[in-house]
């Protein structure tokens, strides 16, 4: 999976399930974390405001991204 595919899948889940999309998004985010690591995971959390809307928190990264 790449970030573009993940974005599309998250957008689809949000449009299909609305406020109940968390389980579908969680599956996508698990794949992102596994395939691309914490940095990509956190990027999507911020981009889609997943922490506020779906209670999906950013991960602590093992490398600084500053």
PDB file of N, CA, C, O and CB in Angstrom:
ATOM      1  N   UNK A   1       0.845  -1.176   0.000  1.00  0.00           N
ATOM      2  CA  UNK A   1       0.000   0.000   0.000  1.00  0.00           C
ATOM      3  C   UNK A   1       0.888   1.236   0.000  1.00  0.00           C
ATOM      4  O   UNK A   1       1.967   1.241   0.592  1.00  0.00           O
ATOM      5  CB  UNK A   1      -0.960   0.000   1.217  1.00  0.00           C
ATOM      6  N   UNK A   2       0.416   2.288  -0.676  1.00  0.00           N
ATOM      7  CA  UNK A   2       1.117   3.565  -0.641  1.00  0.00           C
ATOM      8  C   UNK A   2       0.170   4.620  -0.054  1.00  0.00           C
ATOM      9  O   UNK A   2      -1.011   4.346   0.161  1.00  0.00           O
ATOM     10  CB  UNK A   2       1.612   3.979  -2.073  1.00  0.00           C
ATOM     11  N   UNK A   3       0.689   5.819   0.201  1.00  0.00           N
ATOM     12  CA  UNK A   3      -0.121   6.865   0.840  1.00  0.00           C
ATOM     13  C   UNK A   3      -1.331   7.259   0.004  1.00  0.00           C
ATOM     14  O   UNK A   3      -2.396   7.542   0.552  1.00  0.00           O
ATOM     15  CB  UNK A   3       0.730   8.091   1.102  1.00  0.00           C
ATOM     16  N   UNK A   4      -1.180   7.280  -1.300  1.00  0.00           N
ATOM     17  CA  UNK A   4      -2.309   7.655  -2.158  1.00  0.00           C
ATOM     18  C   UNK A   4      -3.447   6.635  -2.037  1.00  0.00           C
ATOM     19  O   UNK A   4      -4.615   7.011  -1.939  1.00  0.00           O
ATOM     20  CB  UNK A   4      -1.852   7.771  -3.630  1.00  0.00           C
ATOM     21  N   UNK A   5      -3.100   5.353  -2.046  1.00  0.00           N
ATOM     22  CA  UNK A   5      -4.119   4.314  -1.873  1.00  0.00           C
ATOM     23  C   UNK A   5      -4.782   4.421  -0.505  1.00  0.00           C
ATOM     24  O   UNK A   5      -5.999   4.282  -0.383  1.00  0.00           O
ATOM     25  CB  UNK A   5      -3.500   2.921  -2.049  1.00  0.00           C
ATOM     26  N   UNK A   6      -3.977   4.666   0.516  1.00  0.00           N
ATOM     27  CA  UNK A   6      -4.517   4.800   1.872  1.00  0.00           C
ATOM     28  C   UNK A   6      -5.485   5.972   1.951  1.00  0.00           C
ATOM     29  O   UNK A   6      -6.556   5.855   2.546  1.00  0.00           O
ATOM     30  CB  UNK A   6      -3.381   4.982   2.894  1.00  0.00           C
ATOM     31  N   UNK A   7      -5.113   7.106   1.353  1.00  0.00           N
ATOM     32  CA  UNK A   7      -5.996   8.281   1.351  1.00  0.00           C
ATOM     33  C   UNK A   7      -7.340   7.957   0.697  1.00  0.00           C
ATOM     34  O   UNK A   7      -8.399   8.306   1.219  1.00  0.00           O
ATOM     35  CB  UNK A   7      -5.323   9.460   0.616  1.00  0.00           C
ATOM     36  N   UNK A   8      -7.279   7.287  -0.447  1.00  0.00           N
ATOM     37  CA  UNK A   8      -8.512   6.928  -1.155  1.00  0.00           C
ATOM     38  C   UNK A   8      -9.386   6.008  -0.328  1.00  0.00           C
ATOM     39  O   UNK A   8     -10.605   6.173  -0.287  1.00  0.00           O
ATOM     40  CB  UNK A   8      -8.186   6.266  -2.482  1.00  0.00           C
ATOM     41  N   UNK A   9      -8.766   5.034   0.335  1.00  0.00           N
ATOM     42  CA  UNK A   9      -9.530   4.095   1.158  1.00  0.00           C
ATOM     43  C   UNK A   9     -10.145   4.781   2.367  1.00  0.00           C
ATOM     44  O   UNK A   9     -11.274   4.471   2.749  1.00  0.00           O
ATOM     45  CB  UNK A   9      -8.641   2.949   1.615  1.00  0.00           C
ATOM     46  N   UNK A  10      -9.415   5.709   2.970  1.00  0.00           N
ATOM     47  CA  UNK A  10      -9.962   6.451   4.107  1.00  0.00           C
ATOM     48  C   UNK A  10     -11.116   7.337   3.650  1.00  0.00           C
ATOM     49  O   UNK A  10     -12.160   7.377   4.300  1.00  0.00           O
ATOM     50  CB  UNK A  10      -8.865   7.304   4.783  1.00  0.00           C
ATOM     51  N   UNK A  11     -10.937   8.039   2.548  1.00  0.00           N
ATOM     52  CA  UNK A  11     -12.011   8.890   2.014  1.00  0.00           C
ATOM     53  C   UNK A  11     -13.256   8.068   1.706  1.00  0.00           C
ATOM     54  O   UNK A  11     -14.374   8.500   1.986  1.00  0.00           O
ATOM     55  CB  UNK A  11     -11.540   9.623   0.746  1.00  0.00           C
ATOM     56  N   UNK A  12     -13.064   6.890   1.133  1.00  0.00           N
ATOM     57  CA  UNK A  12     -14.192   6.018   0.811  1.00  0.00           C
ATOM     58  C   UNK A  12     -14.909   5.572   2.092  1.00  0.00           C
ATOM     59  O   UNK A  12     -16.138   5.578   2.154  1.00  0.00           O
ATOM     60  CB  UNK A  12     -13.711   4.788   0.006  1.00  0.00           C
ATOM     61  N   UNK A  13     -14.141   5.189   3.102  1.00  0.00           N
ATOM     62  CA  UNK A  13     -14.743   4.760   4.375  1.00  0.00           C
ATOM     63  C   UNK A  13     -15.540   5.889   5.007  1.00  0.00           C
ATOM     64  O   UNK A  13     -16.645   5.668   5.504  1.00  0.00           O
ATOM     65  CB  UNK A  13     -13.660   4.275   5.351  1.00  0.00           C
ATOM     66  N   UNK A  14     -14.988   7.097   4.993  1.00  0.00           N
ATOM     67  CA  UNK A  14     -15.682   8.243   5.575  1.00  0.00           C
ATOM     68  C   UNK A  14     -16.968   8.534   4.810  1.00  0.00           C
ATOM     69  O   UNK A  14     -18.007   8.787   5.419  1.00  0.00           O
ATOM     70  CB  UNK A  14     -14.772   9.481   5.578  1.00  0.00           C
ATOM     71  N   UNK A  15     -16.904   8.500   3.482  1.00  0.00           N
ATOM     72  CA  UNK A  15     -18.112   8.789   2.703  1.00  0.00           C
ATOM     73  C   UNK A  15     -19.157   7.688   2.838  1.00  0.00           C
ATOM     74  O   UNK A  15     -20.356   7.962   2.799  1.00  0.00           O
ATOM     75  CB  UNK A  15     -17.756   8.980   1.236  1.00  0.00           C
ATOM     76  N   UNK A  16     -18.709   6.445   2.995  1.00  0.00           N
ATOM     77  CA  UNK A  16     -19.648   5.330   3.093  1.00  0.00           C
ATOM     78  C   UNK A  16     -20.229   5.175   4.501  1.00  0.00           C
ATOM     79  O   UNK A  16     -21.422   4.913   4.653  1.00  0.00           O
ATOM     80  CB  UNK A  16     -18.962   4.042   2.680  1.00  0.00           C
ATOM     81  N   UNK A  17     -19.392   5.336   5.530  1.00  0.00           N
ATOM     82  CA  UNK A  17     -19.828   5.039   6.892  1.00  0.00           C
ATOM     83  C   UNK A  17     -19.969   6.260   7.798  1.00  0.00           C
ATOM     84  O   UNK A  17     -20.523   6.152   8.892  1.00  0.00           O
ATOM     85  CB  UNK A  17     -18.874   4.091   7.512  1.00  0.00           C
ATOM     86  N   UNK A  18     -19.478   7.413   7.363  1.00  0.00           N
ATOM     87  CA  UNK A  18     -19.599   8.629   8.159  1.00  0.00           C
ATOM     88  C   UNK A  18     -18.975   8.484   9.532  1.00  0.00           C
ATOM     89  O   UNK A  18     -17.821   8.074   9.652  1.00  0.00           O
ATOM     90  CB  UNK A  18     -21.044   9.012   8.301  1.00  0.00           C
ATOM     91  N   UNK A  19     -19.728   8.818  10.567  1.00  0.00           N
ATOM     92  CA  UNK A  19     -19.186   8.800  11.923  1.00  0.00           C
ATOM     93  C   UNK A  19     -18.893   7.387  12.422  1.00  0.00           C
ATOM     94  O   UNK A  19     -18.261   7.218  13.465  1.00  0.00           O
ATOM     95  CB  UNK A  19     -20.148   9.480  12.866  1.00  0.00           C
ATOM     96  N   UNK A  20     -19.343   6.381  11.692  1.00  0.00           N
ATOM     97  CA  UNK A  20     -19.107   4.991  12.073  1.00  0.00           C
ATOM     98  C   UNK A  20     -17.970   4.355  11.270  1.00  0.00           C
ATOM     99  O   UNK A  20     -17.880   3.129  11.194  1.00  0.00           O
ATOM    100  CB  UNK A  20     -20.378   4.182  11.891  1.00  0.00           C
ATOM    101  N   UNK A  21     -17.116   5.163  10.679  1.00  0.00           N
ATOM    102  CA  UNK A  21     -16.043   4.677   9.812  1.00  0.00           C
ATOM    103  C   UNK A  21     -14.805   4.186  10.560  1.00  0.00           C
ATOM    104  O   UNK A  21     -13.908   3.613   9.943  1.00  0.00           O
ATOM    105  CB  UNK A  21     -15.642   5.760   8.872  1.00  0.00           C
ATOM    106  N   UNK A  22     -14.738   4.395  11.856  1.00  0.00           N
ATOM    107  CA  UNK A  22     -13.523   4.071  12.613  1.00  0.00           C
ATOM    108  C   UNK A  22     -13.015   2.646  12.388  1.00  0.00           C
ATOM    109  O   UNK A  22     -11.814   2.483  12.170  1.00  0.00           O
ATOM    110  CB  UNK A  22     -13.779   4.274  14.076  1.00  0.00           C
ATOM    111  N   UNK A  23     -13.853   1.602  12.428  1.00  0.00           N
ATOM    112  CA  UNK A  23     -13.307   0.256  12.212  1.00  0.00           C
ATOM    113  C   UNK A  23     -12.660   0.078  10.828  1.00  0.00           C
ATOM    114  O   UNK A  23     -11.609  -0.552  10.712  1.00  0.00           O
ATOM    115  CB  UNK A  23     -14.410  -0.770  12.387  1.00  0.00           C
ATOM    116  N   UNK A  24     -13.275   0.621   9.804  1.00  0.00           N
ATOM    117  CA  UNK A  24     -12.711   0.512   8.455  1.00  0.00           C
ATOM    118  C   UNK A  24     -11.417   1.317   8.345  1.00  0.00           C
ATOM    119  O   UNK A  24     -10.450   0.865   7.732  1.00  0.00           O
ATOM    120  CB  UNK A  24     -13.730   0.997   7.400  1.00  0.00           C
ATOM    121  N   UNK A  25     -11.402   2.503   8.938  1.00  0.00           N
ATOM    122  CA  UNK A  25     -10.197   3.333   8.912  1.00  0.00           C
ATOM    123  C   UNK A  25      -9.083   2.660   9.699  1.00  0.00           C
ATOM    124  O   UNK A  25      -7.923   2.703   9.290  1.00  0.00           O
ATOM    125  CB  UNK A  25     -10.485   4.737   9.483  1.00  0.00           C
ATOM    126  N   UNK A  26      -9.421   2.044  10.815  1.00  0.00           N
ATOM    127  CA  UNK A  26      -8.430   1.359  11.638  1.00  0.00           C
ATOM    128  C   UNK A  26      -7.733   0.252  10.848  1.00  0.00           C
ATOM    129  O   UNK A  26      -6.525   0.063  10.990  1.00  0.00           O
ATOM    130  CB  UNK A  26      -9.090   0.778  12.894  1.00  0.00           C
ATOM    131  N   UNK A  27      -8.471  -0.473  10.026  1.00  0.00           N
ATOM    132  CA  UNK A  27      -7.862  -1.507   9.184  1.00  0.00           C
ATOM    133  C   UNK A  27      -6.850  -0.904   8.210  1.00  0.00           C
ATOM    134  O   UNK A  27      -5.751  -1.430   8.034  1.00  0.00           O
ATOM    135  CB  UNK A  27      -8.946  -2.269   8.409  1.00  0.00           C
ATOM    136  N   UNK A  28      -7.235   0.199   7.583  1.00  0.00           N
ATOM    137  CA  UNK A  28      -6.330   0.884   6.649  1.00  0.00           C
ATOM    138  C   UNK A  28      -5.092   1.367   7.391  1.00  0.00           C
ATOM    139  O   UNK A  28      -3.969   1.209   6.911  1.00  0.00           O
ATOM    140  CB  UNK A  28      -7.044   2.078   5.958  1.00  0.00           C
ATOM    141  N   UNK A  29      -5.303   1.957   8.563  1.00  0.00           N
ATOM    142  CA  UNK A  29      -4.183   2.512   9.315  1.00  0.00           C
ATOM    143  C   UNK A  29      -3.230   1.413   9.793  1.00  0.00           C
ATOM    144  O   UNK A  29      -2.020   1.635   9.856  1.00  0.00           O
ATOM    145  CB  UNK A  29      -4.698   3.315  10.510  1.00  0.00           C
ATOM    146  N   UNK A  30      -3.752   0.241  10.127  1.00  0.00           N
ATOM    147  CA  UNK A  30      -2.878  -0.880  10.500  1.00  0.00           C
ATOM    148  C   UNK A  30      -1.998  -1.289   9.326  1.00  0.00           C
ATOM    149  O   UNK A  30      -0.820  -1.596   9.508  1.00  0.00           O
ATOM    150  CB  UNK A  30      -3.712  -2.085  10.980  1.00  0.00           C
ATOM    151  N   UNK A  31      -2.562  -1.294   8.128  1.00  0.00           N
ATOM    152  CA  UNK A  31      -1.763  -1.604   6.931  1.00  0.00           C
ATOM    153  C   UNK A  31      -0.710  -0.532   6.691  1.00  0.00           C
ATOM    154  O   UNK A  31       0.436  -0.843   6.367  1.00  0.00           O
ATOM    155  CB  UNK A  31      -2.669  -1.736   5.691  1.00  0.00           C
ATOM    156  N   UNK A  32      -1.098   0.733   6.851  1.00  0.00           N
ATOM    157  CA  UNK A  32      -0.153   1.836   6.662  1.00  0.00           C
ATOM    158  C   UNK A  32       1.005   1.694   7.640  1.00  0.00           C
ATOM    159  O   UNK A  32       2.169   1.793   7.251  1.00  0.00           O
ATOM    160  CB  UNK A  32      -0.855   3.206   6.848  1.00  0.00           C
ATOM    161  N   UNK A  33       0.688   1.465   8.902  1.00  0.00           N
ATOM    162  CA  UNK A  33       1.728   1.329   9.920  1.00  0.00           C
ATOM    163  C   UNK A  33       2.662   0.169   9.573  1.00  0.00           C
ATOM    164  O   UNK A  33       3.881   0.297   9.685  1.00  0.00           O
ATOM    165  CB  UNK A  33       1.098   1.115  11.314  1.00  0.00           C
ATOM    166  N   UNK A  34       2.100  -0.941   9.160  1.00  0.00           N
ATOM    167  CA  UNK A  34       2.894  -2.114   8.829  1.00  0.00           C
ATOM    168  C   UNK A  34       3.756  -1.889   7.592  1.00  0.00           C
ATOM    169  O   UNK A  34       4.931  -2.257   7.577  1.00  0.00           O
ATOM    170  CB  UNK A  34       1.991  -3.308   8.618  1.00  0.00           C
ATOM    171  N   UNK A  35       3.175  -1.285   6.550  1.00  0.00           N
ATOM    172  CA  UNK A  35       3.880  -1.110   5.277  1.00  0.00           C
ATOM    173  C   UNK A  35       4.820   0.086   5.239  1.00  0.00           C
ATOM    174  O   UNK A  35       5.884   0.024   4.622  1.00  0.00           O
ATOM    175  CB  UNK A  35       2.888  -0.976   4.179  1.00  0.00           C
ATOM    176  N   UNK A  36       4.426   1.192   5.906  1.00  0.00           N
ATOM    177  CA  UNK A  36       5.174   2.442   5.750  1.00  0.00           C
ATOM    178  C   UNK A  36       5.677   3.060   7.043  1.00  0.00           C
ATOM    179  O   UNK A  36       6.433   4.031   6.997  1.00  0.00           O
ATOM    180  CB  UNK A  36       4.328   3.428   5.060  1.00  0.00           C
ATOM    181  N   UNK A  37       5.286   2.533   8.188  1.00  0.00           N
ATOM    182  CA  UNK A  37       5.821   3.012   9.456  1.00  0.00           C
ATOM    183  C   UNK A  37       5.007   4.122  10.102  1.00  0.00           C
ATOM    184  O   UNK A  37       3.978   4.564   9.592  1.00  0.00           O
ATOM    185  CB  UNK A  37       7.204   3.486   9.253  1.00  0.00           C
ATOM    186  N   UNK A  38       5.522   4.551  11.257  1.00  0.00           N
ATOM    187  CA  UNK A  38       4.832   5.528  12.094  1.00  0.00           C
ATOM    188  C   UNK A  38       4.714   6.900  11.428  1.00  0.00           C
ATOM    189  O   UNK A  38       3.718   7.594  11.633  1.00  0.00           O
ATOM    190  CB  UNK A  38       5.552   5.666  13.414  1.00  0.00           C
ATOM    191  N   UNK A  39       5.697   7.298  10.644  1.00  0.00           N
ATOM    192  CA  UNK A  39       5.651   8.616  10.007  1.00  0.00           C
ATOM    193  C   UNK A  39       4.466   8.753   9.065  1.00  0.00           C
ATOM    194  O   UNK A  39       3.755   9.757   9.098  1.00  0.00           O
ATOM    195  CB  UNK A  39       6.937   8.876   9.250  1.00  0.00           C
ATOM    196  N   UNK A  40       4.254   7.753   8.229  1.00  0.00           N
ATOM    197  CA  UNK A  40       3.124   7.777   7.298  1.00  0.00           C
ATOM    198  C   UNK A  40       1.811   7.678   8.061  1.00  0.00           C
ATOM    199  O   UNK A  40       0.841   8.354   7.720  1.00  0.00           O
ATOM    200  CB  UNK A  40       3.235   6.627   6.272  1.00  0.00           C
ATOM    201  N   UNK A  41       1.774   6.844   9.088  1.00  0.00           N
ATOM    202  CA  UNK A  41       0.589   6.702   9.929  1.00  0.00           C
ATOM    203  C   UNK A  41       0.202   8.061  10.508  1.00  0.00           C
ATOM    204  O   UNK A  41      -0.951   8.481  10.408  1.00  0.00           O
ATOM    205  CB  UNK A  41       0.839   5.678  11.063  1.00  0.00           C
ATOM    206  N   UNK A  42       1.171   8.743  11.111  1.00  0.00           N
ATOM    207  CA  UNK A  42       0.913  10.036  11.734  1.00  0.00           C
ATOM    208  C   UNK A  42       0.513  11.102  10.719  1.00  0.00           C
ATOM    209  O   UNK A  42      -0.312  11.968  11.009  1.00  0.00           O
ATOM    210  CB  UNK A  42       2.135  10.493  12.497  1.00  0.00           C
ATOM    211  N   UNK A  43       1.095  11.033   9.545  1.00  0.00           N
ATOM    212  CA  UNK A  43       0.732  11.989   8.485  1.00  0.00           C
ATOM    213  C   UNK A  43      -0.757  11.871   8.153  1.00  0.00           C
ATOM    214  O   UNK A  43      -1.440  12.885   8.006  1.00  0.00           O
ATOM    215  CB  UNK A  43       1.588  11.746   7.208  1.00  0.00           C
ATOM    216  N   UNK A  44      -1.258  10.654   8.035  1.00  0.00           N
ATOM    217  CA  UNK A  44      -2.672  10.448   7.726  1.00  0.00           C
ATOM    218  C   UNK A  44      -3.574  10.830   8.903  1.00  0.00           C
ATOM    219  O   UNK A  44      -4.663  11.366   8.700  1.00  0.00           O
ATOM    220  CB  UNK A  44      -2.915   8.992   7.337  1.00  0.00           C
ATOM    221  N   UNK A  45      -3.128  10.559  10.122  1.00  0.00           N
ATOM    222  CA  UNK A  45      -3.903  10.963  11.303  1.00  0.00           C
ATOM    223  C   UNK A  45      -4.113  12.471  11.281  1.00  0.00           C
ATOM    224  O   UNK A  45      -5.222  12.957  11.507  1.00  0.00           O
ATOM    225  CB  UNK A  45      -3.188  10.531  12.617  1.00  0.00           C
ATOM    226  N   UNK A  46      -3.030  13.212  11.006  1.00  0.00           N
ATOM    227  CA  UNK A  46      -3.131  14.674  10.957  1.00  0.00           C
ATOM    228  C   UNK A  46      -3.948  15.150   9.762  1.00  0.00           C
ATOM    229  O   UNK A  46      -4.804  16.024   9.903  1.00  0.00           O
ATOM    230  CB  UNK A  46      -1.741  15.294  10.908  1.00  0.00           C
ATOM    231  N   UNK A  47      -3.691  14.586   8.599  1.00  0.00           N
ATOM    232  CA  UNK A  47      -4.360  15.019   7.370  1.00  0.00           C
ATOM    233  C   UNK A  47      -5.879  14.867   7.463  1.00  0.00           C
ATOM    234  O   UNK A  47      -6.620  15.746   7.025  1.00  0.00           O
ATOM    235  CB  UNK A  47      -3.833  14.225   6.180  1.00  0.00           C
ATOM    236  N   UNK A  48      -6.334  13.766   8.024  1.00  0.00           N
ATOM    237  CA  UNK A  48      -7.774  13.507   8.093  1.00  0.00           C
ATOM    238  C   UNK A  48      -8.378  13.820   9.459  1.00  0.00           C
ATOM    239  O   UNK A  48      -9.557  13.550   9.690  1.00  0.00           O
ATOM    240  CB  UNK A  48      -8.047  12.068   7.748  1.00  0.00           C
ATOM    241  N   UNK A  49      -7.577  14.389  10.370  1.00  0.00           N
ATOM    242  CA  UNK A  49      -8.036  14.734  11.715  1.00  0.00           C
ATOM    243  C   UNK A  49      -8.670  13.514  12.389  1.00  0.00           C
ATOM    244  O   UNK A  49      -9.730  13.617  13.006  1.00  0.00           O
ATOM    245  CB  UNK A  49      -9.045  15.906  11.661  1.00  0.00           C
ATOM    246  N   UNK A  50      -8.012  12.365  12.263  1.00  0.00           N
ATOM    247  CA  UNK A  50      -8.554  11.107  12.754  1.00  0.00           C
ATOM    248  C   UNK A  50      -8.615  11.045  14.275  1.00  0.00           C
ATOM    249  O   UNK A  50      -9.465  10.354  14.837  1.00  0.00           O
ATOM    250  CB  UNK A  50      -7.731   9.962  12.235  1.00  0.00           C
ATOM    251  N   UNK A  51      -7.725  11.760  14.937  1.00  0.00           N
ATOM    252  CA  UNK A  51      -7.741  11.708  16.396  1.00  0.00           C
ATOM    253  C   UNK A  51      -9.013  12.349  16.937  1.00  0.00           C
ATOM    254  O   UNK A  51      -9.662  11.786  17.819  1.00  0.00           O
ATOM    255  CB  UNK A  51      -6.502  12.409  16.976  1.00  0.00           C
ATOM    256  N   UNK A  52      -9.368  13.489  16.432  1.00  0.00           N
ATOM    257  CA  UNK A  52     -10.556  14.186  16.902  1.00  0.00           C
ATOM    258  C   UNK A  52     -11.834  13.486  16.453  1.00  0.00           C
ATOM    259  O   UNK A  52     -12.754  13.309  17.251  1.00  0.00           O
ATOM    260  CB  UNK A  52     -10.550  15.622  16.408  1.00  0.00           C
ATOM    261  N   UNK A  53     -11.899  13.091  15.201  1.00  0.00           N
ATOM    262  CA  UNK A  53     -13.140  12.548  14.655  1.00  0.00           C
ATOM    263  C   UNK A  53     -13.365  11.071  14.960  1.00  0.00           C
ATOM    264  O   UNK A  53     -14.506  10.644  15.140  1.00  0.00           O
ATOM    265  CB  UNK A  53     -13.155  12.745  13.184  1.00  0.00           C
ATOM    266  N   UNK A  54     -12.275  10.280  15.020  1.00  0.00           N
ATOM    267  CA  UNK A  54     -12.427   8.831  15.150  1.00  0.00           C
ATOM    268  C   UNK A  54     -11.614   8.228  16.290  1.00  0.00           C
ATOM    269  O   UNK A  54     -11.529   7.006  16.415  1.00  0.00           O
ATOM    270  CB  UNK A  54     -12.037   8.172  13.868  1.00  0.00           C
ATOM    271  N   UNK A  55     -11.015   9.079  17.119  1.00  0.00           N
ATOM    272  CA  UNK A  55     -10.238   8.640  18.277  1.00  0.00           C
ATOM    273  C   UNK A  55      -9.075   7.723  17.879  1.00  0.00           C
ATOM    274  O   UNK A  55      -8.751   6.779  18.600  1.00  0.00           O
ATOM    275  CB  UNK A  55     -11.146   7.921  19.267  1.00  0.00           C
ATOM    276  N   UNK A  56      -8.454   8.004  16.738  1.00  0.00           N
ATOM    277  CA  UNK A  56      -7.270   7.272  16.291  1.00  0.00           C
ATOM    278  C   UNK A  56      -6.081   8.192  16.513  1.00  0.00           C
ATOM    279  O   UNK A  56      -5.882   9.158  15.777  1.00  0.00           O
ATOM    280  CB  UNK A  56      -7.385   6.822  14.775  1.00  0.00           C
ATOM    281  N   UNK A  57      -5.290   7.880  17.540  1.00  0.00           N
ATOM    282  CA  UNK A  57      -4.199   8.754  17.968  1.00  0.00           C
ATOM    283  C   UNK A  57      -2.933   8.525  17.156  1.00  0.00           C
ATOM    284  O   UNK A  57      -2.706   7.427  16.648  1.00  0.00           O
ATOM    285  CB  UNK A  57      -3.906   8.541  19.441  1.00  0.00           C
ATOM    286  N   UNK A  58      -2.103   9.568  17.032  1.00  0.00           N
ATOM    287  CA  UNK A  58      -0.808   9.407  16.368  1.00  0.00           C
ATOM    288  C   UNK A  58       0.067   8.431  17.164  1.00  0.00           C
ATOM    289  O   UNK A  58      -0.131   8.222  18.360  1.00  0.00           O
ATOM    290  CB  UNK A  58      -0.093  10.782  16.216  1.00  0.00           C
ATOM    291  N   UNK A  59       1.017   7.854  16.476  1.00  0.00           N
ATOM    292  CA  UNK A  59       1.973   6.931  17.111  1.00  0.00           C
ATOM    293  C   UNK A  59       3.230   7.687  17.471  1.00  0.00           C
ATOM    294  O   UNK A  59       3.571   8.691  16.845  1.00  0.00           O
ATOM    295  CB  UNK A  59       2.309   5.734  16.179  1.00  0.00           C
ATOM    296  N   UNK A  60       3.916   7.197  18.484  1.00  0.00           N
ATOM    297  CA  UNK A  60       5.247   7.729  18.759  1.00  0.00           C
ATOM    298  C   UNK A  60       6.185   7.143  17.725  1.00  0.00           C
ATOM    299  O   UNK A  60       6.171   5.940  17.465  1.00  0.00           O
ATOM    300  CB  UNK A  60       5.723   7.395  20.221  1.00  0.00           C
ATOM    301  N   UNK A  61       6.982   7.987  17.150  1.00  0.00           N
ATOM    302  CA  UNK A  61       7.913   7.548  16.111  1.00  0.00           C
ATOM    303  C   UNK A  61       9.242   7.172  16.743  1.00  0.00           C
ATOM    304  O   UNK A  61       9.654   7.755  17.746  1.00  0.00           O
ATOM    305  CB  UNK A  61       8.112   8.647  15.043  1.00  0.00           C
ATOM    306  N   UNK A  62       9.909   6.191  16.145  1.00  0.00           N
ATOM    307  CA  UNK A  62      11.227   5.814  16.652  1.00  0.00           C
ATOM    308  C   UNK A  62      12.321   6.715  16.082  1.00  0.00           C
ATOM    309  O   UNK A  62      13.482   6.608  16.478  1.00  0.00           O
ATOM    310  CB  UNK A  62      11.524   4.352  16.316  1.00  0.00           C
ATOM    311  N   UNK A  63      11.957   7.595  15.159  1.00  0.00           N
ATOM    312  CA  UNK A  63      12.901   8.550  14.576  1.00  0.00           C
ATOM    313  C   UNK A  63      12.271   9.931  14.571  1.00  0.00           C
ATOM    314  O   UNK A  63      11.073  10.071  14.324  1.00  0.00           O
ATOM    315  CB  UNK A  63      13.313   8.128  13.137  1.00  0.00           C
ATOM    316  N   UNK A  64      13.057  10.929  14.837  1.00  0.00           N
ATOM    317  CA  UNK A  64      12.537  12.293  14.855  1.00  0.00           C
ATOM    318  C   UNK A  64      12.217  12.754  13.435  1.00  0.00           C
ATOM    319  O   UNK A  64      12.983  12.505  12.504  1.00  0.00           O
ATOM    320  CB  UNK A  64      13.547  13.251  15.518  1.00  0.00           C
ATOM    321  N   UNK A  65      11.083  13.426  13.282  1.00  0.00           N
ATOM    322  CA  UNK A  65      10.681  13.889  11.947  1.00  0.00           C
ATOM    323  C   UNK A  65      10.695  15.398  11.842  1.00  0.00           C
ATOM    324  O   UNK A  65       9.951  15.972  11.046  1.00  0.00           O
ATOM    325  CB  UNK A  65       9.300  13.371  11.604  1.00  0.00           C
ATOM    326  N   UNK A  66      11.534  16.051  12.637  1.00  0.00           N
ATOM    327  CA  UNK A  66      11.549  17.514  12.625  1.00  0.00           C
ATOM    328  C   UNK A  66      12.464  18.099  11.633  1.00  0.00           C
ATOM    329  O   UNK A  66      12.562  19.322  11.530  1.00  0.00           O
ATOM    330  CB  UNK A  66      11.905  18.026  13.928  1.00  0.00           C
TER     331      UNK A  66
END
